[in-house]
Amino acid sequence: MSENRIRVARDKAELVKSLMASTENNSPFQTYADVILFAAVLGAKQKQRIPLGEISKKEPGPISMEIFIARGYDPVMKLIAIAATENINVISPDRADFEEQRVRIFEEYANGGLDLLDRELCGAVDYTERILLMLSSSIERGSTEDDRNMETAPEEFDLRKFLG
């Protein structure tokens, strides 16, 4: 199987650690993989893709792809790559270069999502409450935009709508 690991930017390591479940911040995330997946989906939805720069070597260190696969996150990672590249071939299991590209895209969107979360959670005492407010605000805005788009445009099949 793959030797690839999902890396975290060094400047986001403390945020990722703080988003883990604890009694201090009441976070909904149980694992680092959960935090990174949420951040990647958020980054993809908001079109926030940021290269990693310096990589965190300590906690959280690079996370094995096996963890993401075991948690059932691989399809989401592939959908993000398809949406980013607009190329279905990016999910080809036979090409190592495509797998590396998928990992890089996922890492960059996760980094972008973490950047958004860092700004949104600044000063928050209860991370769960703040994240829920953020999500419900996004849903309200999204449904209004979707309602307007349905009235004016014919429905098209677009994989990107599954990202958020």
C-alpha angles and dihedrals in degrees: 000000000000125000091199119122130195109240130205124217112249092234090057098046095095091049091051091050092048091052091061117103112278138141091248100064104015094227120180094218120101101184140024088247089058091052093047094047092050091048092048093051090047091048092048093048092050092040089238109149117165126176112241103237111185113019126227109246097181129047113006093031122175110310119226117246086228089071092054091046093048090051091051095248097125095090091054090050090051093048090052090052092048091049092047096047100028085220121117090198089072088083093057108134093205099066121073091195090061091048090052089048091051091050093048092048091048093048092049094049090046089051090050091048091049089052089054092046091049091057094041096048096044106131094002118143096190111043094186093056093046093048091048090051090049092050096046091049089051092049092051092050092044096051091050091051092045091050091054093046092051091056095052108030134049114248114265129187108249123168090205091073089070091063096076 
